[in-house]
Amino acid sequence: MRAKGYRRKGRSALGRKGEKAGFPPIRRWLAAYEEGKKVVIDIWPGVYEGMPHTRYQGKVGQILEKKGRCYVVAIPLDKRSAKLTVSPVHLKPEE
């Protein structure tokens, strides 16, 4: 029987090529974002805490608020928007 877990088919989508696959740089943990700032969801596969679903990889969203160590990010979809609670390790600023 085939696995049907949460991270199924994520190896190629989330794999880190040319980088260390383990611990992310400290600047990713300590990044601070203001409300209204645009961010890109860039999932770091070695950190499970605050990881969004793989369907949101590469999506651009807006910071709504800070919740503990994480951020609430609004991702616009077709007719609605998804609110995700994401760790700053899985975010990077939009350029």
C-alpha atoms as an extended CHARMM CRD file, in Angstrom:
* protein
*
        95  EXT
         1         1  MET       CA              0.0000000000        0.0000000000        0.0000000000  PROA      1               0.0000000000
         2         2  ARG       CA              1.2580000000        3.4490000000       -0.8830000000  PROA      2               0.0000000000
         3         3  ALA       CA              1.9330000000        6.1360000000        1.7050000000  PROA      3               0.0000000000
         4         4  LYS       CA             -0.6100000000        8.9650000000        1.7950000000  PROA      4               0.0000000000
         5         5  GLY       CA              0.9480000000       11.2220000000        4.3920000000  PROA      5               0.0000000000
         6         6  TYR       CA              1.1240000000       14.9800000000        4.7370000000  PROA      6               0.0000000000
         7         7  ARG       CA              4.5880000000       15.2170000000        3.1590000000  PROA      7               0.0000000000
         8         8  ARG       CA              4.0110000000       12.7170000000        0.3360000000  PROA      8               0.0000000000
         9         9  LYS       CA              5.5820000000       13.6960000000       -3.0310000000  PROA      9               0.0000000000
        10        10  GLY       CA              7.4720000000       16.4980000000       -1.2900000000  PROA      10              0.0000000000
        11        11  ARG       CA             11.0240000000       15.2210000000       -1.7270000000  PROA      11              0.0000000000
        12        12  SER       CA             11.6230000000       16.8250000000       -5.1090000000  PROA      12              0.0000000000
        13        13  ALA       CA              9.5580000000       19.9290000000       -4.4020000000  PROA      13              0.0000000000
        14        14  LEU       CA             11.2150000000       20.6510000000       -1.0640000000  PROA      14              0.0000000000
        15        15  GLY       CA             14.7120000000       19.2950000000       -1.6320000000  PROA      15              0.0000000000
        16        16  ARG       CA             17.5920000000       21.6880000000       -1.0770000000  PROA      16              0.0000000000
        17        17  LYS       CA             20.0400000000       21.5120000000       -3.9610000000  PROA      17              0.0000000000
        18        18  GLY       CA             23.4800000000       23.0400000000       -3.4830000000  PROA      18              0.0000000000
        19        19  GLU       CA             22.7790000000       23.9620000000        0.1220000000  PROA      19              0.0000000000
        20        20  LYS       CA             23.2210000000       22.1920000000        3.4130000000  PROA      20              0.0000000000
        21        21  ALA       CA             20.0790000000       20.1680000000        3.8950000000  PROA      21              0.0000000000
        22        22  GLY       CA             20.0380000000       20.3830000000        7.6880000000  PROA      22              0.0000000000
        23        23  PHE       CA             19.8550000000       23.5040000000        9.7950000000  PROA      23              0.0000000000
        24        24  PRO       CA             18.8850000000       26.7940000000        8.0930000000  PROA      24              0.0000000000
        25        25  PRO       CA             20.9540000000       29.9730000000        8.4870000000  PROA      25              0.0000000000
        26        26  ILE       CA             20.3500000000       31.9040000000       11.7040000000  PROA      26              0.0000000000
        27        27  ARG       CA             19.1680000000       34.9540000000        9.7270000000  PROA      27              0.0000000000
        28        28  ARG       CA             16.1060000000       32.9300000000        8.6400000000  PROA      28              0.0000000000
        29        29  TRP       CA             15.1710000000       32.2720000000       12.2970000000  PROA      29              0.0000000000
        30        30  LEU       CA             15.6910000000       35.8690000000       13.4280000000  PROA      30              0.0000000000
        31        31  ALA       CA             14.0050000000       37.6070000000       10.4850000000  PROA      31              0.0000000000
        32        32  ALA       CA             11.4630000000       40.2290000000       11.5520000000  PROA      32              0.0000000000
        33        33  TYR       CA              8.5890000000       41.3450000000        9.3270000000  PROA      33              0.0000000000
        34        34  GLU       CA              6.1680000000       44.2330000000        9.7670000000  PROA      34              0.0000000000
        35        35  GLU       CA              2.4310000000       43.9820000000        9.2020000000  PROA      35              0.0000000000
        36        36  GLY       CA              1.5000000000       44.5600000000        5.5670000000  PROA      36              0.0000000000
        37        37  LYS       CA              4.8950000000       43.3640000000        4.2710000000  PROA      37              0.0000000000
        38        38  LYS       CA              4.8630000000       41.0150000000        1.2340000000  PROA      38              0.0000000000
        39        39  VAL       CA              6.6430000000       37.6880000000        1.7280000000  PROA      39              0.0000000000
        40        40  VAL       CA              7.2840000000       34.5410000000       -0.3080000000  PROA      40              0.0000000000
        41        41  ILE       CA              6.7050000000       31.1280000000        1.2470000000  PROA      41              0.0000000000
        42        42  ASP       CA              9.9780000000       29.2240000000        0.8530000000  PROA      42              0.0000000000
        43        43  ILE       CA              9.6850000000       25.9910000000        2.8230000000  PROA      43              0.0000000000
        44        44  TRP       CA             12.8500000000       24.7670000000        4.5370000000  PROA      44              0.0000000000
        45        45  PRO       CA             12.3220000000       20.9750000000        4.5910000000  PROA      45              0.0000000000
        46        46  GLY       CA             14.4810000000       20.2280000000        7.6400000000  PROA      46              0.0000000000
        47        47  VAL       CA             12.3050000000       22.2830000000       10.0110000000  PROA      47              0.0000000000
        48        48  TYR       CA              8.8440000000       20.8740000000       10.7470000000  PROA      48              0.0000000000
        49        49  GLU       CA              7.7820000000       23.5910000000       13.1990000000  PROA      49              0.0000000000
        50        50  GLY       CA              5.4480000000       26.1010000000       11.5710000000  PROA      50              0.0000000000
        51        51  MET       CA              5.7140000000       24.4610000000        8.1360000000  PROA      51              0.0000000000
        52        52  PRO       CA              2.8470000000       25.2370000000        5.7390000000  PROA      52              0.0000000000
        53        53  HSD       CA              1.4670000000       22.6770000000        3.2940000000  PROA      53              0.0000000000
        54        54  THR       CA              3.5450000000       22.1120000000        0.1560000000  PROA      54              0.0000000000
        55        55  ARG       CA              0.7610000000       23.5260000000       -2.0530000000  PROA      55              0.0000000000
        56        56  TYR       CA              1.7510000000       26.9940000000       -0.8000000000  PROA      56              0.0000000000
        57        57  GLN       CA              5.4510000000       26.6650000000       -1.8080000000  PROA      57              0.0000000000
        58        58  GLY       CA              6.4660000000       29.7620000000       -3.7890000000  PROA      58              0.0000000000
        59        59  LYS       CA              3.2380000000       31.6820000000       -3.1430000000  PROA      59              0.0000000000
        60        60  VAL       CA              3.3280000000       35.3740000000       -2.2650000000  PROA      60              0.0000000000
        61        61  GLY       CA              1.3310000000       36.5970000000        0.7090000000  PROA      61              0.0000000000
        62        62  GLN       CA              0.9600000000       39.5000000000        3.0920000000  PROA      62              0.0000000000
        63        63  ILE       CA              1.8030000000       39.5420000000        6.8010000000  PROA      63              0.0000000000
        64        64  LEU       CA             -1.3200000000       40.1440000000        8.8810000000  PROA      64              0.0000000000
        65        65  GLU       CA              0.0140000000       39.7980000000       12.4240000000  PROA      65              0.0000000000
        66        66  LYS       CA              2.6140000000       38.1840000000       14.6390000000  PROA      66              0.0000000000
        67        67  LYS       CA              1.4560000000       35.2080000000       16.7070000000  PROA      67              0.0000000000
        68        68  GLY       CA              4.0870000000       34.0790000000       19.1920000000  PROA      68              0.0000000000
        69        69  ARG       CA              7.2350000000       33.3070000000       17.1850000000  PROA      69              0.0000000000
        70        70  CYS       CA              5.2450000000       32.7950000000       13.9740000000  PROA      70              0.0000000000
        71        71  TYR       CA              3.4640000000       35.0950000000       11.5420000000  PROA      71              0.0000000000
        72        72  VAL       CA             -0.0640000000       34.9510000000       10.1420000000  PROA      72              0.0000000000
        73        73  VAL       CA              0.1600000000       35.2500000000        6.3560000000  PROA      73              0.0000000000
        74        74  ALA       CA             -2.7860000000       35.8610000000        4.0010000000  PROA      74              0.0000000000
        75        75  ILE       CA             -2.4120000000       34.0610000000        0.6680000000  PROA      75              0.0000000000
        76        76  PRO       CA             -4.8770000000       35.2440000000       -2.0260000000  PROA      76              0.0000000000
        77        77  LEU       CA             -6.5900000000       32.3550000000       -3.8070000000  PROA      77              0.0000000000
        78        78  ASP       CA             -9.2980000000       32.4350000000       -6.4910000000  PROA      78              0.0000000000
        79        79  LYS       CA            -12.3540000000       33.6220000000       -4.5630000000  PROA      79              0.0000000000
        80        80  ARG       CA            -11.0050000000       33.6720000000       -1.0160000000  PROA      80              0.0000000000
        81        81  SER       CA             -7.7530000000       33.9840000000        0.8700000000  PROA      81              0.0000000000
        82        82  ALA       CA             -6.0190000000       31.4140000000        3.0570000000  PROA      82              0.0000000000
        83        83  LYS       CA             -4.6380000000       32.4440000000        6.4360000000  PROA      83              0.0000000000
        84        84  LEU       CA             -1.5400000000       30.4600000000        7.3600000000  PROA      84              0.0000000000
        85        85  THR       CA              0.4520000000       30.5170000000       10.5790000000  PROA      85              0.0000000000
        86        86  VAL       CA              4.0430000000       30.1890000000        9.3740000000  PROA      86              0.0000000000
        87        87  SER       CA              7.3970000000       30.1840000000       11.1380000000  PROA      87              0.0000000000
        88        88  PRO       CA              9.8560000000       32.8450000000        9.8700000000  PROA      88              0.0000000000
        89        89  VAL       CA             12.1940000000       30.0430000000        8.7340000000  PROA      89              0.0000000000
        90        90  HSD       CA              9.7540000000       29.3090000000        5.9080000000  PROA      90              0.0000000000
        91        91  LEU       CA              9.4220000000       32.9440000000        4.7980000000  PROA      91              0.0000000000
        92        92  LYS       CA             11.6020000000       35.2970000000        2.8020000000  PROA      92              0.0000000000
        93        93  PRO       CA             10.9360000000       38.9080000000        1.7740000000  PROA      93              0.0000000000
        94        94  GLU       CA              9.5690000000       39.5820000000       -1.6790000000  PROA      94              0.0000000000
        95        95  GLU       CA             11.9840000000       41.4440000000       -3.9190000000  PROA      95              0.0000000000
